[in-house]
Amino acid sequence: MITVQEVTVLIQRSIPDAQIDVKDMGGGDHLEVNVVSAKFAGLSLVQQHQLVYGALKNELKTETIHALALKTSIPH
């Protein structure tokens, strides 16, 4: 199990300017994550998601995070 705060910290290490909203959808390993960052400007949606997946690589590999619903965007 991973906490919402731990996920937030992991993403912020890779994307320091990110505004991050993490919701536990059940069991501590099914998460919904919304990340807003200027770092995503000019990147495709796939590339944006790859940045976030990279930040959570170990947790996804070990299935500490079993399911991840991910939304990314740039600030308005």
PDB file of N, CA, C, O and CB in Angstrom:
ATOM      1  N   MET A   1       0.835  -1.179   0.000  1.00  0.00           N
ATOM      2  CA  MET A   1       0.000   0.000   0.000  1.00  0.00           C
ATOM      3  C   MET A   1       0.882   1.244   0.000  1.00  0.00           C
ATOM      4  O   MET A   1       1.923   1.280   0.656  1.00  0.00           O
ATOM      5  CB  MET A   1      -0.951  -0.003   1.211  1.00  0.00           C
ATOM      6  N   ILE A   2       0.457   2.253  -0.736  1.00  0.00           N
ATOM      7  CA  ILE A   2       1.181   3.513  -0.816  1.00  0.00           C
ATOM      8  C   ILE A   2       0.207   4.637  -0.466  1.00  0.00           C
ATOM      9  O   ILE A   2      -0.980   4.565  -0.785  1.00  0.00           O
ATOM     10  CB  ILE A   2       1.810   3.722  -2.241  1.00  0.00           C
ATOM     11  N   THR A   3       0.721   5.667   0.188  1.00  0.00           N
ATOM     12  CA  THR A   3      -0.165   6.758   0.581  1.00  0.00           C
ATOM     13  C   THR A   3      -0.262   7.804  -0.522  1.00  0.00           C
ATOM     14  O   THR A   3       0.595   7.890  -1.401  1.00  0.00           O
ATOM     15  CB  THR A   3       0.326   7.405   1.878  1.00  0.00           C
ATOM     16  N   VAL A   4      -1.322   8.590  -0.453  1.00  0.00           N
ATOM     17  CA  VAL A   4      -1.524   9.692  -1.394  1.00  0.00           C
ATOM     18  C   VAL A   4      -0.331  10.646  -1.316  1.00  0.00           C
ATOM     19  O   VAL A   4       0.147  11.128  -2.343  1.00  0.00           O
ATOM     20  CB  VAL A   4      -2.857  10.448  -1.094  1.00  0.00           C
ATOM     21  N   GLN A   5       0.148  10.916  -0.107  1.00  0.00           N
ATOM     22  CA  GLN A   5       1.293  11.819   0.086  1.00  0.00           C
ATOM     23  C   GLN A   5       2.557  11.252  -0.558  1.00  0.00           C
ATOM     24  O   GLN A   5       3.321  12.000  -1.167  1.00  0.00           O
ATOM     25  CB  GLN A   5       1.535  12.067   1.586  1.00  0.00           C
ATOM     26  N   GLU A   6       2.791   9.960  -0.436  1.00  0.00           N
ATOM     27  CA  GLU A   6       3.985   9.345  -1.038  1.00  0.00           C
ATOM     28  C   GLU A   6       3.952   9.462  -2.556  1.00  0.00           C
ATOM     29  O   GLU A   6       4.979   9.734  -3.178  1.00  0.00           O
ATOM     30  CB  GLU A   6       4.097   7.865  -0.629  1.00  0.00           C
ATOM     31  N   VAL A   7       2.790   9.262  -3.154  1.00  0.00           N
ATOM     32  CA  VAL A   7       2.656   9.394  -4.606  1.00  0.00           C
ATOM     33  C   VAL A   7       2.928  10.840  -5.025  1.00  0.00           C
ATOM     34  O   VAL A   7       3.621  11.088  -6.012  1.00  0.00           O
ATOM     35  CB  VAL A   7       1.243   8.951  -5.070  1.00  0.00           C
ATOM     36  N   THR A   8       2.384  11.774  -4.277  1.00  0.00           N
ATOM     37  CA  THR A   8       2.591  13.191  -4.569  1.00  0.00           C
ATOM     38  C   THR A   8       4.079  13.539  -4.535  1.00  0.00           C
ATOM     39  O   THR A   8       4.578  14.218  -5.433  1.00  0.00           O
ATOM     40  CB  THR A   8       1.816  14.066  -3.565  1.00  0.00           C
ATOM     41  N   VAL A   9       4.779  13.083  -3.521  1.00  0.00           N
ATOM     42  CA  VAL A   9       6.214  13.365  -3.384  1.00  0.00           C
ATOM     43  C   VAL A   9       7.004  12.763  -4.542  1.00  0.00           C
ATOM     44  O   VAL A   9       7.893  13.418  -5.086  1.00  0.00           O
ATOM     45  CB  VAL A   9       6.745  12.820  -2.047  1.00  0.00           C
ATOM     46  N   LEU A  10       6.697  11.543  -4.922  1.00  0.00           N
ATOM     47  CA  LEU A  10       7.406  10.897  -6.031  1.00  0.00           C
ATOM     48  C   LEU A  10       7.232  11.675  -7.331  1.00  0.00           C
ATOM     49  O   LEU A  10       8.195  11.856  -8.077  1.00  0.00           O
ATOM     50  CB  LEU A  10       6.910   9.460  -6.215  1.00  0.00           C
ATOM     51  N   ILE A  11       6.032  12.129  -7.604  1.00  0.00           N
ATOM     52  CA  ILE A  11       5.788  12.890  -8.828  1.00  0.00           C
ATOM     53  C   ILE A  11       6.477  14.251  -8.753  1.00  0.00           C
ATOM     54  O   ILE A  11       7.058  14.700  -9.741  1.00  0.00           O
ATOM     55  CB  ILE A  11       4.272  13.068  -9.065  1.00  0.00           C
ATOM     56  N   GLN A  12       6.423  14.907  -7.607  1.00  0.00           N
ATOM     57  CA  GLN A  12       7.051  16.223  -7.458  1.00  0.00           C
ATOM     58  C   GLN A  12       8.563  16.160  -7.620  1.00  0.00           C
ATOM     59  O   GLN A  12       9.172  17.136  -8.059  1.00  0.00           O
ATOM     60  CB  GLN A  12       6.709  16.814  -6.103  1.00  0.00           C
ATOM     61  N   ARG A  13       9.173  15.053  -7.282  1.00  0.00           N
ATOM     62  CA  ARG A  13      10.626  14.903  -7.476  1.00  0.00           C
ATOM     63  C   ARG A  13      10.975  14.979  -8.965  1.00  0.00           C
ATOM     64  O   ARG A  13      12.007  15.544  -9.328  1.00  0.00           O
ATOM     65  CB  ARG A  13      11.124  13.557  -6.876  1.00  0.00           C
ATOM     66  N   SER A  14      10.140  14.423  -9.816  1.00  0.00           N
ATOM     67  CA  SER A  14      10.390  14.421 -11.257  1.00  0.00           C
ATOM     68  C   SER A  14       9.838  15.655 -11.956  1.00  0.00           C
ATOM     69  O   SER A  14      10.391  16.116 -12.955  1.00  0.00           O
ATOM     70  CB  SER A  14       9.793  13.186 -11.878  1.00  0.00           C
ATOM     71  N   ILE A  15       8.736  16.186 -11.417  1.00  0.00           N
ATOM     72  CA  ILE A  15       8.057  17.322 -12.044  1.00  0.00           C
ATOM     73  C   ILE A  15       7.806  18.356 -10.939  1.00  0.00           C
ATOM     74  O   ILE A  15       6.692  18.461 -10.426  1.00  0.00           O
ATOM     75  CB  ILE A  15       6.699  16.878 -12.755  1.00  0.00           C
ATOM     76  N   PRO A  16       8.851  19.122 -10.574  1.00  0.00           N
ATOM     77  CA  PRO A  16       8.760  20.008  -9.409  1.00  0.00           C
ATOM     78  C   PRO A  16       7.637  21.045  -9.446  1.00  0.00           C
ATOM     79  O   PRO A  16       7.113  21.412  -8.395  1.00  0.00           O
ATOM     80  CB  PRO A  16      10.038  20.715  -9.252  1.00  0.00           C
ATOM     81  N   ASP A  17       7.259  21.521 -10.626  1.00  0.00           N
ATOM     82  CA  ASP A  17       6.221  22.564 -10.694  1.00  0.00           C
ATOM     83  C   ASP A  17       4.800  21.999 -10.719  1.00  0.00           C
ATOM     84  O   ASP A  17       3.831  22.754 -10.793  1.00  0.00           O
ATOM     85  CB  ASP A  17       6.437  23.422 -11.924  1.00  0.00           C
ATOM     86  N   ALA A  18       4.681  20.700 -10.659  1.00  0.00           N
ATOM     87  CA  ALA A  18       3.377  20.053 -10.845  1.00  0.00           C
ATOM     88  C   ALA A  18       2.384  20.362  -9.729  1.00  0.00           C
ATOM     89  O   ALA A  18       2.727  20.421  -8.548  1.00  0.00           O
ATOM     90  CB  ALA A  18       3.561  18.562 -10.945  1.00  0.00           C
ATOM     91  N   GLN A  19       1.130  20.558 -10.160  1.00  0.00           N
ATOM     92  CA  GLN A  19      -0.003  20.578  -9.244  1.00  0.00           C
ATOM     93  C   GLN A  19      -0.586  19.167  -9.321  1.00  0.00           C
ATOM     94  O   GLN A  19      -0.972  18.710 -10.397  1.00  0.00           O
ATOM     95  CB  GLN A  19      -1.084  21.715  -9.622  1.00  0.00           C
ATOM     96  N   ILE A  20      -0.648  18.493  -8.205  1.00  0.00           N
ATOM     97  CA  ILE A  20      -0.981  17.062  -8.199  1.00  0.00           C
ATOM     98  C   ILE A  20      -2.167  16.798  -7.293  1.00  0.00           C
ATOM     99  O   ILE A  20      -2.219  17.249  -6.149  1.00  0.00           O
ATOM    100  CB  ILE A  20       0.226  16.221  -7.748  1.00  0.00           C
ATOM    101  N   ASP A  21      -3.118  16.055  -7.837  1.00  0.00           N
ATOM    102  CA  ASP A  21      -4.276  15.628  -7.055  1.00  0.00           C
ATOM    103  C   ASP A  21      -4.349  14.106  -7.145  1.00  0.00           C
ATOM    104  O   ASP A  21      -4.524  13.553  -8.231  1.00  0.00           O
ATOM    105  CB  ASP A  21      -5.611  16.301  -7.571  1.00  0.00           C
ATOM    106  N   VAL A  22      -4.217  13.440  -6.018  1.00  0.00           N
ATOM    107  CA  VAL A  22      -4.237  11.978  -5.972  1.00  0.00           C
ATOM    108  C   VAL A  22      -5.438  11.533  -5.146  1.00  0.00           C
ATOM    109  O   VAL A  22      -5.668  12.026  -4.041  1.00  0.00           O
ATOM    110  CB  VAL A  22      -2.907  11.412  -5.376  1.00  0.00           C
ATOM    111  N   LYS A  23      -6.191  10.599  -5.697  1.00  0.00           N
ATOM    112  CA  LYS A  23      -7.330  10.024  -4.969  1.00  0.00           C
ATOM    113  C   LYS A  23      -7.158   8.512  -4.896  1.00  0.00           C
ATOM    114  O   LYS A  23      -6.860   7.855  -5.893  1.00  0.00           O
ATOM    115  CB  LYS A  23      -8.687  10.393  -5.655  1.00  0.00           C
ATOM    116  N   ASP A  24      -7.350   7.984  -3.711  1.00  0.00           N
ATOM    117  CA  ASP A  24      -7.338   6.535  -3.508  1.00  0.00           C
ATOM    118  C   ASP A  24      -8.714   6.017  -3.897  1.00  0.00           C
ATOM    119  O   ASP A  24      -9.721   6.386  -3.292  1.00  0.00           O
ATOM    120  CB  ASP A  24      -6.977   6.151  -2.018  1.00  0.00           C
ATOM    121  N   MET A  25      -8.749   5.168  -4.903  1.00  0.00           N
ATOM    122  CA  MET A  25     -10.019   4.638  -5.401  1.00  0.00           C
ATOM    123  C   MET A  25     -10.380   3.315  -4.725  1.00  0.00           C
ATOM    124  O   MET A  25     -11.388   2.691  -5.058  1.00  0.00           O
ATOM    125  CB  MET A  25      -9.953   4.448  -6.918  1.00  0.00           C
ATOM    126  N   GLY A  26      -9.549   2.899  -3.777  1.00  0.00           N
ATOM    127  CA  GLY A  26      -9.860   1.685  -3.030  1.00  0.00           C
ATOM    128  C   GLY A  26      -8.652   0.811  -2.807  1.00  0.00           C
ATOM    129  O   GLY A  26      -7.917   0.497  -3.743  1.00  0.00           O
ATOM    130  N   GLY A  27      -8.452   0.425  -1.584  1.00  0.00           N
ATOM    131  CA  GLY A  27      -7.398  -0.523  -1.252  1.00  0.00           C
ATOM    132  C   GLY A  27      -5.991   0.033  -1.188  1.00  0.00           C
ATOM    133  O   GLY A  27      -5.059  -0.698  -0.854  1.00  0.00           O
ATOM    134  N   GLY A  28      -5.812   1.301  -1.498  1.00  0.00           N
ATOM    135  CA  GLY A  28      -4.483   1.899  -1.453  1.00  0.00           C
ATOM    136  C   GLY A  28      -3.613   1.595  -2.651  1.00  0.00           C
ATOM    137  O   GLY A  28      -2.502   2.118  -2.745  1.00  0.00           O
ATOM    138  N   ASP A  29      -4.083   0.760  -3.576  1.00  0.00           N
ATOM    139  CA  ASP A  29      -3.277   0.458  -4.763  1.00  0.00           C
ATOM    140  C   ASP A  29      -4.001   0.774  -6.069  1.00  0.00           C
ATOM    141  O   ASP A  29      -3.471   0.516  -7.150  1.00  0.00           O
ATOM    142  CB  ASP A  29      -2.876  -0.998  -4.752  1.00  0.00           C
ATOM    143  N   HIS A  30      -5.200   1.326  -5.975  1.00  0.00           N
ATOM    144  CA  HIS A  30      -5.954   1.787  -7.140  1.00  0.00           C
ATOM    145  C   HIS A  30      -6.100   3.297  -7.003  1.00  0.00           C
ATOM    146  O   HIS A  30      -6.825   3.785  -6.135  1.00  0.00           O
ATOM    147  CB  HIS A  30      -7.364   1.073  -7.252  1.00  0.00           C
ATOM    148  N   LEU A  31      -5.407   4.027  -7.864  1.00  0.00           N
ATOM    149  CA  LEU A  31      -5.322   5.471  -7.705  1.00  0.00           C
ATOM    150  C   LEU A  31      -5.814   6.221  -8.940  1.00  0.00           C
ATOM    151  O   LEU A  31      -5.717   5.741 -10.069  1.00  0.00           O
ATOM    152  CB  LEU A  31      -3.900   5.869  -7.397  1.00  0.00           C
ATOM    153  N   GLU A  32      -6.340   7.410  -8.685  1.00  0.00           N
ATOM    154  CA  GLU A  32      -6.668   8.362  -9.738  1.00  0.00           C
ATOM    155  C   GLU A  32      -5.755   9.566  -9.515  1.00  0.00           C
ATOM    156  O   GLU A  32      -5.753  10.159  -8.436  1.00  0.00           O
ATOM    157  CB  GLU A  32      -8.211   8.769  -9.720  1.00  0.00           C
ATOM    158  N   VAL A  33      -4.986   9.922 -10.532  1.00  0.00           N
ATOM    159  CA  VAL A  33      -4.008  10.988 -10.398  1.00  0.00           C
ATOM    160  C   VAL A  33      -4.224  12.017 -11.499  1.00  0.00           C
ATOM    161  O   VAL A  33      -4.344  11.675 -12.676  1.00  0.00           O
ATOM    162  CB  VAL A  33      -2.571  10.427 -10.446  1.00  0.00           C
ATOM    163  N   ASN A  34      -4.271  13.287 -11.094  1.00  0.00           N
ATOM    164  CA  ASN A  34      -4.385  14.401 -12.027  1.00  0.00           C
ATOM    165  C   ASN A  34      -3.150  15.275 -11.833  1.00  0.00           C
ATOM    166  O   ASN A  34      -2.892  15.755 -10.729  1.00  0.00           O
ATOM    167  CB  ASN A  34      -5.720  15.221 -11.802  1.00  0.00           C
ATOM    168  N   VAL A  35      -2.386  15.481 -12.910  1.00  0.00           N
ATOM    169  CA  VAL A  35      -1.151  16.250 -12.829  1.00  0.00           C
ATOM    170  C   VAL A  35      -1.218  17.395 -13.833  1.00  0.00           C
ATOM    171  O   VAL A  35      -1.466  17.182 -15.020  1.00  0.00           O
ATOM    172  CB  VAL A  35       0.091  15.348 -13.095  1.00  0.00           C
ATOM    173  N   VAL A  36      -0.994  18.616 -13.342  1.00  0.00           N
ATOM    174  CA  VAL A  36      -0.959  19.809 -14.183  1.00  0.00           C
ATOM    175  C   VAL A  36       0.447  20.385 -14.089  1.00  0.00           C
ATOM    176  O   VAL A  36       0.942  20.655 -12.994  1.00  0.00           O
ATOM    177  CB  VAL A  36      -2.049  20.867 -13.746  1.00  0.00           C
ATOM    178  N   SER A  37       1.099  20.574 -15.255  1.00  0.00           N
ATOM    179  CA  SER A  37       2.468  21.081 -15.237  1.00  0.00           C
ATOM    180  C   SER A  37       2.797  21.809 -16.534  1.00  0.00           C
ATOM    181  O   SER A  37       2.392  21.383 -17.615  1.00  0.00           O
ATOM    182  CB  SER A  37       3.459  19.937 -15.009  1.00  0.00           C
ATOM    183  N   ALA A  38       3.531  22.907 -16.417  1.00  0.00           N
ATOM    184  CA  ALA A  38       4.027  23.621 -17.590  1.00  0.00           C
ATOM    185  C   ALA A  38       5.055  22.770 -18.337  1.00  0.00           C
ATOM    186  O   ALA A  38       5.292  22.990 -19.525  1.00  0.00           O
ATOM    187  CB  ALA A  38       4.647  24.973 -17.179  1.00  0.00           C
ATOM    188  N   LYS A  39       5.658  21.811 -17.660  1.00  0.00           N
ATOM    189  CA  LYS A  39       6.642  20.913 -18.274  1.00  0.00           C
ATOM    190  C   LYS A  39       6.005  20.079 -19.404  1.00  0.00           C
ATOM    191  O   LYS A  39       6.713  19.561 -20.268  1.00  0.00           O
ATOM    192  CB  LYS A  39       7.254  19.977 -17.200  1.00  0.00           C
ATOM    193  N   PHE A  40       4.692  19.956 -19.394  1.00  0.00           N
ATOM    194  CA  PHE A  40       3.992  19.173 -20.415  1.00  0.00           C
ATOM    195  C   PHE A  40       3.792  19.949 -21.721  1.00  0.00           C
ATOM    196  O   PHE A  40       3.402  19.362 -22.730  1.00  0.00           O
ATOM    197  CB  PHE A  40       2.645  18.722 -19.882  1.00  0.00           C
ATOM    198  N   ALA A  41       4.053  21.248 -21.712  1.00  0.00           N
ATOM    199  CA  ALA A  41       3.833  22.070 -22.909  1.00  0.00           C
ATOM    200  C   ALA A  41       4.638  21.519 -24.082  1.00  0.00           C
ATOM    201  O   ALA A  41       5.838  21.268 -23.966  1.00  0.00           O
ATOM    202  CB  ALA A  41       4.218  23.548 -22.638  1.00  0.00           C
ATOM    203  N   GLY A  42       3.964  21.337 -25.202  1.00  0.00           N
ATOM    204  CA  GLY A  42       4.612  20.841 -26.406  1.00  0.00           C
ATOM    205  C   GLY A  42       4.764  19.332 -26.472  1.00  0.00           C
ATOM    206  O   GLY A  42       5.240  18.799 -27.474  1.00  0.00           O
ATOM    207  N   LEU A  43       4.363  18.638 -25.413  1.00  0.00           N
ATOM    208  CA  LEU A  43       4.463  17.174 -25.401  1.00  0.00           C
ATOM    209  C   LEU A  43       3.122  16.555 -25.756  1.00  0.00           C
ATOM    210  O   LEU A  43       2.065  17.107 -25.452  1.00  0.00           O
ATOM    211  CB  LEU A  43       4.938  16.666 -24.021  1.00  0.00           C
ATOM    212  N   SER A  44       3.183  15.397 -26.405  1.00  0.00           N
ATOM    213  CA  SER A  44       1.958  14.658 -26.676  1.00  0.00           C
ATOM    214  C   SER A  44       1.418  14.093 -25.361  1.00  0.00           C
ATOM    215  O   SER A  44       2.133  14.044 -24.359  1.00  0.00           O
ATOM    216  CB  SER A  44       2.211  13.518 -27.712  1.00  0.00           C
ATOM    217  N   LEU A  45       0.172  13.675 -25.372  1.00  0.00           N
ATOM    218  CA  LEU A  45      -0.435  13.079 -24.186  1.00  0.00           C
ATOM    219  C   LEU A  45       0.355  11.852 -23.733  1.00  0.00           C
ATOM    220  O   LEU A  45       0.547  11.640 -22.536  1.00  0.00           O
ATOM    221  CB  LEU A  45      -1.897  12.697 -24.466  1.00  0.00           C
ATOM    222  N   VAL A  46       0.806  11.055 -24.680  1.00  0.00           N
ATOM    223  CA  VAL A  46       1.603   9.865 -24.352  1.00  0.00           C
ATOM    224  C   VAL A  46       2.901  10.274 -23.660  1.00  0.00           C
ATOM    225  O   VAL A  46       3.293   9.656 -22.671  1.00  0.00           O
ATOM    226  CB  VAL A  46       1.912   9.041 -25.628  1.00  0.00           C
ATOM    227  N   GLN A  47       3.570  11.307 -24.170  1.00  0.00           N
ATOM    228  CA  GLN A  47       4.815  11.764 -23.562  1.00  0.00           C
ATOM    229  C   GLN A  47       4.577  12.327 -22.156  1.00  0.00           C
ATOM    230  O   GLN A  47       5.393  12.125 -21.257  1.00  0.00           O
ATOM    231  CB  GLN A  47       5.477  12.824 -24.448  1.00  0.00           C
ATOM    232  N   GLN A  48       3.462  13.029 -21.972  1.00  0.00           N
ATOM    233  CA  GLN A  48       3.113  13.540 -20.651  1.00  0.00           C
ATOM    234  C   GLN A  48       2.943  12.382 -19.666  1.00  0.00           C
ATOM    235  O   GLN A  48       3.471  12.405 -18.554  1.00  0.00           O
ATOM    236  CB  GLN A  48       1.823  14.388 -20.719  1.00  0.00           C
ATOM    237  N   HIS A  49       2.198  11.379 -20.101  1.00  0.00           N
ATOM    238  CA  HIS A  49       1.959  10.222 -19.236  1.00  0.00           C
ATOM    239  C   HIS A  49       3.256   9.475 -18.945  1.00  0.00           C
ATOM    240  O   HIS A  49       3.445   8.969 -17.839  1.00  0.00           O
ATOM    241  CB  HIS A  49       0.943   9.275 -19.880  1.00  0.00           C
ATOM    242  N   GLN A  50       4.147   9.403 -19.926  1.00  0.00           N
ATOM    243  CA  GLN A  50       5.420   8.718 -19.719  1.00  0.00           C
ATOM    244  C   GLN A  50       6.249   9.389 -18.627  1.00  0.00           C
ATOM    245  O   GLN A  50       6.946   8.713 -17.871  1.00  0.00           O
ATOM    246  CB  GLN A  50       6.212   8.675 -21.021  1.00  0.00           C
ATOM    247  N   LEU A  51       6.175  10.722 -18.544  1.00  0.00           N
ATOM    248  CA  LEU A  51       6.887  11.433 -17.482  1.00  0.00           C
ATOM    249  C   LEU A  51       6.368  11.018 -16.104  1.00  0.00           C
ATOM    250  O   LEU A  51       7.149  10.788 -15.181  1.00  0.00           O
ATOM    251  CB  LEU A  51       6.745  12.954 -17.668  1.00  0.00           C
ATOM    252  N   VAL A  52       5.056  10.927 -15.978  1.00  0.00           N
ATOM    253  CA  VAL A  52       4.463  10.535 -14.694  1.00  0.00           C
ATOM    254  C   VAL A  52       4.749   9.063 -14.408  1.00  0.00           C
ATOM    255  O   VAL A  52       5.110   8.709 -13.286  1.00  0.00           O
ATOM    256  CB  VAL A  52       2.935  10.795 -14.695  1.00  0.00           C
ATOM    257  N   TYR A  53       4.591   8.210 -15.410  1.00  0.00           N
ATOM    258  CA  TYR A  53       4.899   6.788 -15.212  1.00  0.00           C
ATOM    259  C   TYR A  53       6.351   6.611 -14.786  1.00  0.00           C
ATOM    260  O   TYR A  53       6.654   5.763 -13.946  1.00  0.00           O
ATOM    261  CB  TYR A  53       4.621   5.984 -16.501  1.00  0.00           C
ATOM    262  N   GLY A  54       7.249   7.407 -15.360  1.00  0.00           N
ATOM    263  CA  GLY A  54       8.661   7.338 -14.984  1.00  0.00           C
ATOM    264  C   GLY A  54       8.877   7.651 -13.512  1.00  0.00           C
ATOM    265  O   GLY A  54       9.707   7.032 -12.847  1.00  0.00           O
ATOM    266  N   ALA A  55       8.119   8.621 -13.013  1.00  0.00           N
ATOM    267  CA  ALA A  55       8.227   8.995 -11.596  1.00  0.00           C
ATOM    268  C   ALA A  55       7.731   7.882 -10.678  1.00  0.00           C
ATOM    269  O   ALA A  55       8.170   7.765  -9.533  1.00  0.00           O
ATOM    270  CB  ALA A  55       7.438  10.276 -11.327  1.00  0.00           C
ATOM    271  N   LEU A  56       6.818   7.071 -11.190  1.00  0.00           N
ATOM    272  CA  LEU A  56       6.208   6.000 -10.381  1.00  0.00           C
ATOM    273  C   LEU A  56       6.653   4.607 -10.832  1.00  0.00           C
ATOM    274  O   LEU A  56       6.034   3.599 -10.490  1.00  0.00           O
ATOM    275  CB  LEU A  56       4.683   6.096 -10.450  1.00  0.00           C
ATOM    276  N   LYS A  57       7.737   4.573 -11.604  1.00  0.00           N
ATOM    277  CA  LYS A  57       8.211   3.340 -12.238  1.00  0.00           C
ATOM    278  C   LYS A  57       8.327   2.170 -11.262  1.00  0.00           C
ATOM    279  O   LYS A  57       7.796   1.091 -11.522  1.00  0.00           O
ATOM    280  CB  LYS A  57       9.550   3.584 -12.887  1.00  0.00           C
ATOM    281  N   ASN A  58       9.009   2.377 -10.156  1.00  0.00           N
ATOM    282  CA  ASN A  58       9.229   1.286  -9.209  1.00  0.00           C
ATOM    283  C   ASN A  58       7.923   0.819  -8.575  1.00  0.00           C
ATOM    284  O   ASN A  58       7.708  -0.379  -8.392  1.00  0.00           O
ATOM    285  CB  ASN A  58      10.206   1.719  -8.124  1.00  0.00           C
ATOM    286  N   GLU A  59       7.057   1.766  -8.243  1.00  0.00           N
ATOM    287  CA  GLU A  59       5.784   1.423  -7.596  1.00  0.00           C
ATOM    288  C   GLU A  59       4.862   0.659  -8.549  1.00  0.00           C
ATOM    289  O   GLU A  59       4.104  -0.210  -8.118  1.00  0.00           O
ATOM    290  CB  GLU A  59       5.080   2.696  -7.095  1.00  0.00           C
ATOM    291  N   LEU A  60       4.928   0.980  -9.833  1.00  0.00           N
ATOM    292  CA  LEU A  60       4.138   0.248 -10.828  1.00  0.00           C
ATOM    293  C   LEU A  60       4.738  -1.143 -11.076  1.00  0.00           C
ATOM    294  O   LEU A  60       4.011  -2.128 -11.199  1.00  0.00           O
ATOM    295  CB  LEU A  60       4.064   1.046 -12.155  1.00  0.00           C
ATOM    296  N   LYS A  61       6.055  -1.208 -11.147  1.00  0.00           N
ATOM    297  CA  LYS A  61       6.740  -2.477 -11.403  1.00  0.00           C
ATOM    298  C   LYS A  61       6.479  -3.490 -10.289  1.00  0.00           C
ATOM    299  O   LYS A  61       6.247  -4.670 -10.552  1.00  0.00           O
ATOM    300  CB  LYS A  61       8.245  -2.244 -11.552  1.00  0.00           C
ATOM    301  N   THR A  62       6.520  -3.020  -9.057  1.00  0.00           N
ATOM    302  CA  THR A  62       6.331  -3.908  -7.906  1.00  0.00           C
ATOM    303  C   THR A  62       4.854  -4.103  -7.562  1.00  0.00           C
ATOM    304  O   THR A  62       4.516  -4.840  -6.635  1.00  0.00           O
ATOM    305  CB  THR A  62       7.070  -3.355  -6.696  1.00  0.00           C
ATOM    306  N   GLU A  63       3.987  -3.441  -8.312  1.00  0.00           N
ATOM    307  CA  GLU A  63       2.539  -3.464  -8.118  1.00  0.00           C
ATOM    308  C   GLU A  63       2.113  -2.890  -6.766  1.00  0.00           C
ATOM    309  O   GLU A  63       1.051  -3.228  -6.243  1.00  0.00           O
ATOM    310  CB  GLU A  63       2.030  -4.882  -8.249  1.00  0.00           C
ATOM    311  N   THR A  64       2.958  -2.017  -6.210  1.00  0.00           N
ATOM    312  CA  THR A  64       2.524  -1.221  -5.065  1.00  0.00           C
ATOM    313  C   THR A  64       1.343  -0.366  -5.520  1.00  0.00           C
ATOM    314  O   THR A  64       0.393  -0.131  -4.773  1.00  0.00           O
ATOM    315  CB  THR A  64       3.697  -0.328  -4.501  1.00  0.00           C
ATOM    316  N   ILE A  65       1.434   0.092  -6.775  1.00  0.00           N
ATOM    317  CA  ILE A  65       0.294   0.713  -7.449  1.00  0.00           C
ATOM    318  C   ILE A  65      -0.173  -0.298  -8.482  1.00  0.00           C
ATOM    319  O   ILE A  65       0.541  -0.593  -9.440  1.00  0.00           O
ATOM    320  CB  ILE A  65       0.670   2.116  -8.113  1.00  0.00           C
ATOM    321  N   HIS A  66      -1.358  -0.821  -8.289  1.00  0.00           N
ATOM    322  CA  HIS A  66      -1.895  -1.857  -9.179  1.00  0.00           C
ATOM    323  C   HIS A  66      -2.644  -1.251 -10.363  1.00  0.00           C
ATOM    324  O   HIS A  66      -2.550  -1.754 -11.482  1.00  0.00           O
ATOM    325  CB  HIS A  66      -2.824  -2.792  -8.402  1.00  0.00           C
ATOM    326  N   ALA A  67      -3.385  -0.177 -10.120  1.00  0.00           N
ATOM    327  CA  ALA A  67      -4.155   0.475 -11.178  1.00  0.00           C
ATOM    328  C   ALA A  67      -3.990   1.981 -11.040  1.00  0.00           C
ATOM    329  O   ALA A  67      -4.038   2.530  -9.940  1.00  0.00           O
ATOM    330  CB  ALA A  67      -5.663   0.070 -11.115  1.00  0.00           C
ATOM    331  N   LEU A  68      -3.792   2.642 -12.192  1.00  0.00           N
ATOM    332  CA  LEU A  68      -3.576   4.076 -12.191  1.00  0.00           C
ATOM    333  C   LEU A  68      -4.393   4.727 -13.282  1.00  0.00           C
ATOM    334  O   LEU A  68      -4.153   4.507 -14.469  1.00  0.00           O
ATOM    335  CB  LEU A  68      -2.100   4.401 -12.366  1.00  0.00           C
ATOM    336  N   ALA A  69      -5.369   5.536 -12.872  1.00  0.00           N
ATOM    337  CA  ALA A  69      -6.138   6.346 -13.811  1.00  0.00           C
ATOM    338  C   ALA A  69      -5.445   7.708 -13.833  1.00  0.00           C
ATOM    339  O   ALA A  69      -5.442   8.425 -12.832  1.00  0.00           O
ATOM    340  CB  ALA A  69      -7.684   6.460 -13.394  1.00  0.00           C
ATOM    341  N   LEU A  70      -4.858   8.062 -14.976  1.00  0.00           N
ATOM    342  CA  LEU A  70      -3.998   9.233 -15.053  1.00  0.00           C
ATOM    343  C   LEU A  70      -4.566  10.278 -16.004  1.00  0.00           C
ATOM    344  O   LEU A  70      -4.970   9.966 -17.124  1.00  0.00           O
ATOM    345  CB  LEU A  70      -2.601   8.832 -15.494  1.00  0.00           C
ATOM    346  N   LYS A  71      -4.590  11.527 -15.535  1.00  0.00           N
ATOM    347  CA  LYS A  71      -4.954  12.677 -16.370  1.00  0.00           C
ATOM    348  C   LYS A  71      -3.839  13.687 -16.255  1.00  0.00           C
ATOM    349  O   LYS A  71      -3.381  13.995 -15.155  1.00  0.00           O
ATOM    350  CB  LYS A  71      -6.332  13.302 -15.946  1.00  0.00           C
ATOM    351  N   THR A  72      -3.396  14.209 -17.398  1.00  0.00           N
ATOM    352  CA  THR A  72      -2.358  15.226 -17.397  1.00  0.00           C
ATOM    353  C   THR A  72      -2.816  16.411 -18.229  1.00  0.00           C
ATOM    354  O   THR A  72      -3.594  16.261 -19.171  1.00  0.00           O
ATOM    355  CB  THR A  72      -1.026  14.660 -17.935  1.00  0.00           C
ATOM    356  N   SER A  73      -2.325  17.596 -17.869  1.00  0.00           N
ATOM    357  CA  SER A  73      -2.632  18.803 -18.642  1.00  0.00           C
ATOM    358  C   SER A  73      -1.635  19.897 -18.312  1.00  0.00           C
ATOM    359  O   SER A  73      -0.872  19.799 -17.351  1.00  0.00           O
ATOM    360  CB  SER A  73      -4.070  19.286 -18.362  1.00  0.00           C
ATOM    361  N   ILE A  74      -1.657  20.953 -19.139  1.00  0.00           N
ATOM    362  CA  ILE A  74      -0.829  22.123 -18.881  1.00  0.00           C
ATOM    363  C   ILE A  74      -1.704  23.187 -18.211  1.00  0.00           C
ATOM    364  O   ILE A  74      -2.922  23.191 -18.385  1.00  0.00           O
ATOM    365  CB  ILE A  74      -0.182  22.668 -20.206  1.00  0.00           C
ATOM    366  N   PRO A  75      -1.074  24.096 -17.438  1.00  0.00           N
ATOM    367  CA  PRO A  75      -1.866  25.153 -16.775  1.00  0.00           C
ATOM    368  C   PRO A  75      -2.539  26.050 -17.802  1.00  0.00           C
ATOM    369  O   PRO A  75      -2.021  26.235 -18.903  1.00  0.00           O
ATOM    370  CB  PRO A  75      -0.971  26.004 -15.845  1.00  0.00           C
ATOM    371  N   HIS A  76      -3.689  26.604 -17.446  1.00  0.00           N
ATOM    372  CA  HIS A  76      -4.415  27.501 -18.351  1.00  0.00           C
ATOM    373  C   HIS A  76      -3.991  28.921 -18.123  1.00  0.00           C
ATOM    374  O   HIS A  76      -4.489  29.828 -18.789  1.00  0.00           O
ATOM    375  CB  HIS A  76      -5.925  27.371 -18.166  1.00  0.00           C
TER     376      HIS A  76
END
